Amino acid sequence: MSSEDSLANTIGLTGYAVSGKGIGGVLKARVTDFRVEEISTKISLDPKGRFTAANVTLTNWETNRFIGKLAKSCGISRNRIFFAGTKDKRAVTRQVFIIDAPTKKVAQVSIPDVEIEIIGRTHQKLGFGNHRGNRFTIVARGCCHPDGSPMTDSEAMERISEIESGMKENLGNGLFPNWIGPQRFGAGRPVTPIVGRHVISNDWKSAVMTYLSMEGDENDDVASFRKHIRDNGITQEGLDIIPHWLGFERDMLRHLVANPEDWVGAFRKLPNNLQLMTVHSLQSVAFNKTIRARINAEISLSSPVEGDIVGRVDENGQLETSSMVKVEERTLNRISRNCKLGRLVVTGQLPGSRLERSEGLVGEIEKSVLDEMELANTTWKVEDIGRLTTKGTRRPLVTTFSEFQYEPVPIAGEETMGDKWTEGVQNGDLWHPEGACIRFRFILPSGSYATTLLREFMRTPLQQL
């Protein structure tokens, strides 16, 4: 089995909404090929507001690392910076940040590949999901047939049209499976769900050592550091050789050198949102595997069956988890109509300590996923860091995509391309340098992943997304 298949299996991202062949190709061959613009909720401005609101454009920045840099530049804790969602690293992204610092201080910040445009002062904070969605412009380059031969513009356009029609027939207009994308799990190193499994087991040493030492698709300096940790454990030498950009790992390692065996303290050196992400990503694997199991059982993702749990969708396309209901025989027809109209949506499990369970055949499917993952008897209680305990929740099995457009664009000059492209086609890859290049434009609600929508059309190894 290829490493790409292994990655897909690790995060549960296998299977497609409709059968058939894709267009192949590579995303993010250039940083500028992947653009995200947040569609923000309205910010209420007030000259006397405590916070500074700013539109920030990042080029090739991982969100958590940018926040650390911004906090340092402003002389504040990273916990005093608020934003609605993390974005892809290898991309050009534009989103609103709320910063608990004077406007003058924020305006003076100078960080490479970062543009900060001050909006004004506000009393309003932002939290995860506090935006209406994201507008994407993404180029897939090097489209090819399953045998690796290059695909023409017209062949790629026809294939996309076929898949779009198939999804419309299977799921409904403008709907696709609400898979949780690879970036949730750590691009190139799906470490977070594995760490999360140790966290819910309260095995802090394994959690920290996994985060520090697990192998991934990383450069030689990082690979050498992680191998040193695997071979030698926690050492001062590890601190001496750690690449400077691994800030979180350095903080953890420094803590352990000074406080041997304080594994909980070392884990706490991760930012709070990243600590939470480890538990959430384990839940996310269970959710992805639930979608896959339902597709395998040939049960619709968008039309409810008895025993399903459905929820209302608000005007921003978000699930109202407070008002979910179980589908019964007597309510099935009415709920089905409301699902077709987009008012209600069928949900899948993000497991936790007090999650409401579906029943019947779909309940058995959800239970079988937890049994397979050896999570059926998990309490999800985290004794040492209580805020990481999760009750569990549910997530829509399908999500919307709108204003969907696609068109061919010219093949770009080799000199503008990134390493992934210039290294050429590797064993197991599915792209061709002479293949068609297609630009996609679309809008997704917050919490949905552009890579998983494009995966439905491309059908490539995850490493190419």
N, C-alpha and C positions, 0 to 999 in steps of 0.2 A: 504494500500500500504506500502511496506517495505521501510525503510530508504534508502536502496540501489537503489530501483526504483526511489525514490524521488531525489536522487543525480543524477542519469542518466537523469531524466527529466529536472532538473535544468540546466544541461549543454548541453542538446540536444543530448546526446549520447545514442540513442535508435535505435534498428533495426540492421540488418546485411546484408552483401552483398548477402548471399545465405541463404535459409531457412534450417532448420535441427537442430540437437542436437550437442552440443560441448563436450569437454572433462572435463569440470569443473576444479577444482584445484586452487591453491594459488600461486601467485608470491611473491618474496621477503620474503619467509619463513625464509631465512637467507640472510644477507646483501650480502654475496659472491655469492648468486644465480643470481644476476643481475649485469652484467658487461657491461660497455659501453666504447668503445675506439673511440675517435674522429679521423676521417680521415681528417687531416688538409690540407689546401692549403699550398703550399711551402712558407716557411719563408725565405726571403732574408737576410742573415746575413752580418753584417759589424762591425768590431771591434770598429769603431767610432760611432756606432749607439746610439741613445738617450735612447732606451728602452732595457730592459732585457726580452728575450724570454725564457720561461720555460715550460717543460712538467710537469703537476701536476696531481698526482693520489690522489683522494679523496675517503675515505671510510666512508659512512654514513654522508655526509655533504651536506646541502642545499647550492646551489651555491652562493646566495646573502649573506648568513651569513658567508660563507668562505671568500668572498671578503672583507667584513667588518673586519674580523680578520686579513687577510693578509695586508690590508691597514694600520691597527693599528701597526702591527709588523714592517712594512717598514717605518712608520712615514709619510705616504702620504694620500691624499684624495682618497676615493674609486673610484672617477671619473678618476683616473690616472691608472686604471687597466682595460685592454681590453680583451675580450674573445668572442668566436663565438656563444655560446649558453648555456643556462642553462640545467643541466642534472638532472636525478632523484636523490632524496636525499638518499633513502634507497638502496644504490648500491655502487659498486666500479667503479669509473669513471676516465678516463684518457683524458686530453685535454690540449691544448696550452693556456697559459696566456701570455699576453704582459704587462710588469710592468714598469711604469715610475719611476724607482729607480735604484741605483747602483747594479751591479751584486753581489758584495760582501755582500751587505745588504740583498738581496733576498736569497742568499745561506745560510745565518745565521738564516733564519726564521725556527723556530721549533714549529709546531702545531700538536697536537695529531691526528693520523689517516690521516696525510697528507705527501705525498712524493713529493719533489720538485727537479726536474732534470733540471739544467741549460742547455739551448741550445746554447745561445750566445747573442750578441748584435744585434739590428736591428733598422732601421728607420721606420719599418712597423707597423702600428696599425692593430687590428682586430675589426670587427664589427659583429653584429648579422647575422648569416647565412654565414659568411666568412669561411666555411669549406665544404668539398666535401661530407660529410655524416658521419654516425656513424656505427661502427661494434658492434653488440650485441651478447652476450652469456647469455642466460636466462633459468633458470630451473623452470618449472611449477610442483609443488608437489601436491600429493593427488588427482589425477584425479578420477572422479567419474561419474556415470550415473545420469540422472535427478532425479532419486528417492533417490540419496545419497549413493547408494551401490558402493563399490570400483571398479575401472576399471582396467583391466589387461593391461600390456604393449602392447600386440598385438591389443587389442580393441582400445586403445588410438591412436596407430599408424595408424590403419585403418580409424578411424574417422578423423584424421588430413588429411590423403590422400584424403578422400571424399570431405572435405571442400575446400582443395587446388584445386582439379579438378573442383568443382563447381564455384569457383572464376575465374578460368581460362576460363571456358565456358561463364560466365556472363560478365566478364570485360576484359579478355585478359590475356596473360601469364605474370606472375610476377606483377600483379596489385591488389591493394586493395583500399577500400574507404579511402580518405585522411582525416578521422575524426581528430579533434583536441582533444588530450587526456586529462584525468582528471587532470594531474599535471599542465596544463596551468591555471586551475581554483583554485588551492589550495587543495592539497591532504587532504582529511578528512574534509575540511571546504571550500566549493566552494564560497568563499567570494568575489573574485575579480570581477565577472560580476555584482554582486549586488552593490558593491561600484562603478563600472564603470557606472552603470545606474544613480547613484546620481551625479557622476562627469559630465556627459554630460547634466544633468539637472541643473548644477551649484549649487547643494544643498550640500554645503561642510560640514555642521554639520552632515547631515545624512551619508555622505561618511565616515567621521572620526568615528562617533559612531558605524557604522556598522563594520568597520574594527576592532575596539577595542572590540566590545561586542558580535558579532554574534556567536551563538553556533556552535560547530563542534565536530568531533570525536577526542577529545583531552584528555589529562590526567586530573586528579582531580584538581591539582594546577591551571592549565590554565582555566579550567571550572569555578572554584571559582572566579578567577580574572574577567573573562568576566561577570559572574553573578553580581558581585559587581558593575561593570560599568553600567549594565542594570538597577540595582536597585537604584544606588546612583548617577550616572553621574560621572563627573570629580571631583575627590577628591585627597587630599594628601594621604589618606589612601590607595587609589588604587595604588599609587606609592610605598607605603610601602609593599604591598603584591604581586606586580607583579613578576612572576617568572623571574629569571635573564636572561634566554635565549630569552625572548621576547623583543629584543633590539629595534625593530622598534616601537612597542607599547609603550615602555618606553619613547622613544624620543618624540613621539606625546603627551603622557600624561604630561610629564615634561613641554613641551612647553605650553600646555593649562593651567596648574596650574600657570605658570608664566605669561601667556598672555590670560586670560579668553576671550572666544568667538572668538579668532583668529583661526577659523577653517581652513582657507586656509593655514595659516602658519603651522598649525599642519599637514595637508596633505602633505605639502612640505617636512616634515621630512622623508617621505618614499624615498628610493633611486629612482632616475629618471626613471630607467628601470621598477621598480615596479609600479610607478605612471602610466606609459604608459600601463603596463600590464593590469591595471583595465579596460581601454577603449578597448584594444585589446581583452580581454576575453569576453566582451559583444558582440563584433563583432563575436567572435568565436562561441558563442552560436547560433547566427543567421546562421552561416555557417553550423554547425552541423545539425541544424533543417532543413536547405535547402537540405542537403544530404538525410535526413530521408524522407522529403516530396517527393523528387524525386523518391526514392525507392518505397514509398507507391503508387505513380502514375504510377509505372512500366515503368519509363523512364530511359534508360541506363545512367550510370554515365560516361562511357568511350566513347560512340558513340554519336556524336552531332546530334541535331535536329534543325530545323529552329528556329531562334531567339536566339540560344545559343551564348555565347561569348567564343572564343577559343584563346589560346596563344601559342607561341613557347616555347619549352623546351630547355634549354641550356645544355652543356656537363656535368654539375653537377646536372642535374635533376631539375633545378630551372626554374620557370616561368618568361619569359621576359614580364613584365607587360607593357612595352612601345610599344609593337607591337601586341596588341590584335585586333581581328576582329570579326564582327558579322556574323553568318552563315545565308546565304540566300539560296533560292531554287536553284539558278544557281551555287552556290559554294559548296553545300552540299556534293556531291559525292567526289570532290577533297579533301575537308577538312576531310571527313570521312576516306579516304585512309591515309592521313597524321597522323590522330589520331591513326589508327591501327599500323602505323610504328613508333609511339612514338615521332614524330617530333612536333606534336601539341597536346594540351590537352584541354578538356572541363573544364570550370571554374564555380565557384559558388561565391556568394557574401560575402564579408566582408564589411558591409555597412558603409557609411560615407556621408559627405556633397556633394560630387561631383562624386559619383560612376556611371559609365556607366551601364545602366540597360539592362538586356536581354529582349527579346520580345516574343510574342506569348505565348504558353502554359507554357514554362519554366519561362517567365517573370511573368506570373500570379502566378506561384508557389512561386517565390522569394517574390513577393509582399504580398502573403498570410502569409508567415512566419513573415514578418515585422508587418503586421496587428495584427497577433496573439500575438506578443511580445510587441505590443503598441509602436513600433518604427517608424511607417510609416511617422509621421510628425516631427520626430526629426531632428534638424539641425546639430547635432554633433559638434557644436561650443562650446568651453570651454573658456569663457570670461576671467577668472582670471588667468589661466595658459595656454596661447595660444598654447604652443607646444603640448598640449594634444588634440587639435582639429585635427580631422582626415578627410581626403577627402574620405577615403574608398579605397578598392582595391579588387582584385579578387584572388582566390586561386584554384589550380587544384582540381577537385572533386575526382580524383584518383591519387595514387602515386605508386612508384615501390618498390618492395622488391627483393633482389638478393642474390645469394649464399645461398639459403634457405635449411637448413638441420635440421633434428630432429632425436633424438635417445633416447631410454630409459636409465636411469641411476639408480643406486641402491637407495633404501630408506635410508636417512641419519639418524644418531643416534639422538635420542631425545635431548641429552644434547647439541647439536650444534644448535638447532633451536631457533628462536626468539619468542617473546611474542605471536604474531598472531597464531603461531602453537601450542605452549604449552597451551594456553587458551582453545584449543579444538574447535570443530565445534559449532558455535553459531546459534541461530534461524535465518533462512533465508540464511545461508551459503550453498555453494555447493562444498564441498570437503570431502575427507575421508582419515584419516591418513595412511590407508593401500593401498591406490590407487597408480597407476603407477606414476612415476616421469619422465618427458620428458625434455630433454635439446634441446633448439632451438638455432640455429645460423643463422644470416642473416645480411645484410647490408641495411640501409635505407638512402635516401638523407636527407640533413639537413631540418629541419622543419616538418619531419614526426615522428610519435610516435610509438615506439615499443609496448606500452601497447595496442594501438588500433589495431595493427596487431594481437597480441596474443588474444585479446578479440574476434576476429572473430573465433578463434579455441576453446577458452575456454568457452565462453558464461556464465560467472559467474556474480554475483553482482560486481559493480565497486570497492567496498571496498576490493575485493580479488586481484585486479590488482596492 
